[in-house]
Amino acid sequence: MDTHQLTPTEAVAAARTLASAARANRPTTWRYETRELSSVGLYTHRWGATAWCLGPPDEPAALAVVSPAKRPRPGWGRYLNRILIVTHPHARGTGCARALDDAMIRYYLDCGYTRLKTTSGTRAGWAVHTRRGWPAWALNKHRQLVHDAPLSADLARPGVPPTAAALGATRPMTESEQHAALDDPTGPYARD
Ligand SMILES: CC(C)(COP(=O)(O)OP(=O)(O)OC[C@H]1O[C@@H](n2cnc3c(N)ncnc32)[C@H](O)[C@@H]1OP(=O)(O)O)[C@@H](O)C(=O)NCCC(=O)NCCS
């Protein structure tokens, strides 16, 4: 399947298509999904973020929104902030999120970006990030896991990345610390 960079108007239409699929199919995370997808207009029209989709824009298999930082972080280079990724409920588990991330990473590496940061909004999102080897460094104020990783293995470097340091991290979280956050019955992952 092809990937496409979308205009803000196309992004909002793609988000509406995925939100109605979430409402129709009711995966456990459907409330999270519809809420996030309803913000795509804000992210793209107002914040200047960029949306990408896998498959035809009017029938997306997956949609992602990223915000490429304008200025490099001293010593760490230019960051790509992955704000959102959603796969159509019927296409889940078939590699769509991986394929869309791969295509975006290739594109932004070519543009000189070096690192990616993102947040796990759901358990499935955390699984995607963990399978890619993107370490979680800390919890944000919403108690979501925050990941920060090089865009490719050859760009890895020692030390604590700046956003992780700002959250008080001195090392990546261990697997058991991450599971404790995921299994916290009062935390954001309790619903899924
Ligand atoms: C999270 C989501 C985007 C994953 O999309 P997907 O297209 O099904 O993911 P993929 O098939 O590309 O899977 C990528 C990897 O993550 C793993 N993975 C994906 N979903 C998983 C799940 N629910 N449980 C465990 N592992 C999972 C896959 O096994 C795969 O691993 P591999 O590459 O080593 O084989 C999708 O479930 C979704 O849209 N969920 C609702 C919105 C959401 O949670 N977004 C993420 C917020 S951070």
Ligand as a Chemical Component Dictionary entry (heavy atoms), coordinates in Angstrom:
data_LIG
# 
_chem_comp.id                   LIG 
_chem_comp.type                 NON-POLYMER 
_chem_comp.pdbx_formal_charge   0 
_chem_comp.three_letter_code    LIG 
# 
loop_
_chem_comp_atom.comp_id 
_chem_comp_atom.atom_id 
_chem_comp_atom.alt_atom_id 
_chem_comp_atom.type_symbol 
_chem_comp_atom.charge 
_chem_comp_atom.model_Cartn_x 
_chem_comp_atom.model_Cartn_y 
_chem_comp_atom.model_Cartn_z 
_chem_comp_atom.pdbx_ordinal 
LIG C1  C1  C 0 -1.929 0.847  18.082 1  
LIG C2  C2  C 0 -2.331 0.618  16.624 2  
LIG C3  C3  C 0 -2.063 1.921  15.852 3  
LIG C4  C4  C 0 -1.449 -0.520 16.060 4  
LIG O1  O1  O 0 -1.710 -0.577 14.685 5  
LIG P1  P1  P 0 -1.482 -1.915 13.823 6  
LIG O2  O2  O 0 -1.518 -1.501 12.396 7  
LIG O3  O3  O 0 -2.428 -2.963 14.269 8  
LIG O4  O4  O 0 0.007  -2.329 14.275 9  
LIG P2  P2  P 0 0.985  -3.284 13.452 10 
LIG O5  O5  O 0 0.196  -4.426 12.894 11 
LIG O6  O6  O 0 1.806  -2.486 12.496 12 
LIG O7  O7  O 0 1.901  -3.820 14.614 13 
LIG C5  C5  C 0 3.219  -3.288 14.871 14 
LIG C6  C6  C 0 3.839  -4.161 15.973 15 
LIG O8  O8  O 0 3.136  -3.942 17.193 16 
LIG C7  C7  C 0 2.592  -5.157 17.679 17 
LIG N1  N1  N 0 1.223  -4.878 18.135 18 
LIG C8  C8  C 0 0.307  -4.086 17.531 19 
LIG N2  N2  N 0 -0.843 -4.085 18.247 20 
LIG C9  C9  C 0 -0.622 -4.890 19.301 21 
LIG C10 C10 C 0 -1.429 -5.294 20.415 22 
LIG N3  N3  N 0 -2.692 -4.873 20.557 23 
LIG N4  N4  N 0 -0.878 -6.128 21.327 24 
LIG C11 C11 C 0 0.404  -6.560 21.209 25 
LIG N5  N5  N 0 1.222  -6.224 20.167 26 
LIG C12 C12 C 0 0.709  -5.406 19.242 27 
LIG C13 C13 C 0 2.549  -6.090 16.495 28 
LIG O9  O9  O 0 2.656  -7.448 16.885 29 
LIG C14 C14 C 0 3.733  -5.627 15.676 30 
LIG O10 O10 O 0 4.931  -6.220 16.144 31 
LIG P3  P3  P 0 6.022  -6.730 15.066 32 
LIG O11 O11 O 0 6.251  -5.551 14.130 33 
LIG O12 O12 O 0 7.197  -7.073 15.882 34 
LIG O13 O13 O 0 5.394  -7.868 14.352 35 
LIG C15 C15 C 0 -3.817 0.195  16.498 36 
LIG O14 O14 O 0 -4.068 -0.875 17.378 37 
LIG C16 C16 C 0 -4.782 1.318  16.796 38 
LIG O15 O15 O 0 -5.103 2.113  15.925 39 
LIG N6  N6  N 0 -5.254 1.388  18.065 40 
LIG C17 C17 C 0 -6.152 2.461  18.495 41 
LIG C18 C18 C 0 -5.446 3.816  18.546 42 
LIG C19 C19 C 0 -4.164 3.719  19.329 43 
LIG O16 O16 O 0 -4.083 3.039  20.339 44 
LIG N7  N7  N 0 -3.132 4.408  18.817 45 
LIG C20 C20 C 0 -1.814 4.415  19.424 46 
LIG C21 C21 C 0 -1.741 5.434  20.468 47 
LIG S1  S1  S 0 -0.077 5.596  21.064 48 
# 
loop_
_chem_comp_bond.comp_id 
_chem_comp_bond.atom_id_1 
_chem_comp_bond.atom_id_2 
_chem_comp_bond.value_order 
_chem_comp_bond.pdbx_ordinal 
LIG C1  C2  SING 1  
LIG C2  C3  SING 2  
LIG C2  C4  SING 3  
LIG C2  C15 SING 4  
LIG C4  O1  SING 5  
LIG O1  P1  SING 6  
LIG P1  O2  DOUB 7  
LIG P1  O3  SING 8  
LIG P1  O4  SING 9  
LIG O4  P2  SING 10 
LIG P2  O5  DOUB 11 
LIG P2  O6  SING 12 
LIG P2  O7  SING 13 
LIG O7  C5  SING 14 
LIG C5  C6  SING 15 
LIG C6  O8  SING 16 
LIG C6  C14 SING 17 
LIG O8  C7  SING 18 
LIG C7  N1  SING 19 
LIG C7  C13 SING 20 
LIG N1  C8  SING 21 
LIG N1  C12 SING 22 
LIG C8  N2  DOUB 23 
LIG N2  C9  SING 24 
LIG C9  C10 SING 25 
LIG C9  C12 DOUB 26 
LIG C10 N3  SING 27 
LIG C10 N4  DOUB 28 
LIG N4  C11 SING 29 
LIG C11 N5  DOUB 30 
LIG N5  C12 SING 31 
LIG C13 O9  SING 32 
LIG C13 C14 SING 33 
LIG C14 O10 SING 34 
LIG O10 P3  SING 35 
LIG P3  O11 DOUB 36 
LIG P3  O12 SING 37 
LIG P3  O13 SING 38 
LIG C15 O14 SING 39 
LIG C15 C16 SING 40 
LIG C16 O15 DOUB 41 
LIG C16 N6  SING 42 
LIG N6  C17 SING 43 
LIG C17 C18 SING 44 
LIG C18 C19 SING 45 
LIG C19 O16 DOUB 46 
LIG C19 N7  SING 47 
LIG N7  C20 SING 48 
LIG C20 C21 SING 49 
LIG C21 S1  SING 50 
# 
